[in-house]
C-alpha cells in the first residue's frame, strides 16, 4: 500500500471513532445507541474508501512494484 492509501485508511478509522464516540456519548455522557444516519454515514465513508482502493488496485494491475 502506498502512503496516500494508508493515510486514507487512518483518516477513515479516526473519523469512525469520532462518530461513534460523539454519537453514543461513550465515556462522557449517558450511553445511547447509534442512530440510523450515523450508521449510514459510516457505511458511505467506508464504501467510498473500499471503492477507491479497489479502483486503485485495478488500475495498477499491469504495473510491477
N, C-alpha and C positions, 0 to 999 in steps of 0.2 A: 504494500500500500504506500502511496505517495503521501507527502506531508499534507497537502490540501484535503485529502480524504480522511486522514487521521484527525485533522482539525475539525472537519465537519461532523465526524462521529463524536468527538469530545464535546462539541457545542450542543449536539442533539441530546447527549446524556445529561449535561449540565442543565439545559433548558427543561428537560423532562423532570429532573429532580426539583427544579424551581417550581414547576407547575404542580407537581404532586404535593410538595410541602406547602405551597401557598394555597392550594385549593382545599386540602384536607385540614389545615391548621395543625399539622403534626408538630408537636413539640412546643407550641406557643399558645394554643387555643384548644377549645373542645373539638375533638375529632369529628369530622363529618365526611361522608363518603364522596368519592369523585363524582362530579356532575357530568352529564352526557356531553356538554360542549367541551369540557376539559379532555375527556376521552377522545372526542372527535379531533381536537387539535393535536393531541399526541399521535393519533393514527395518521393524520395528514402529514405531520412532520417526519415521522419515521418512514412512511411510504415514499415521500419525496426523497429522503436520503437513500432508501433502497433503490429507487429508480435511477438516481444519479450514479450510484455505484455500479448498478447493472449496465447502464449505458456506457460508463467509462470502461468497463471490462470488455464489452462487445466491441468498442472502438479500438481497443488495444490488443485484440487477439492476434493480429499479424505481426506485432512488434516483439522483438527479442529483448530481454532485460539486460 
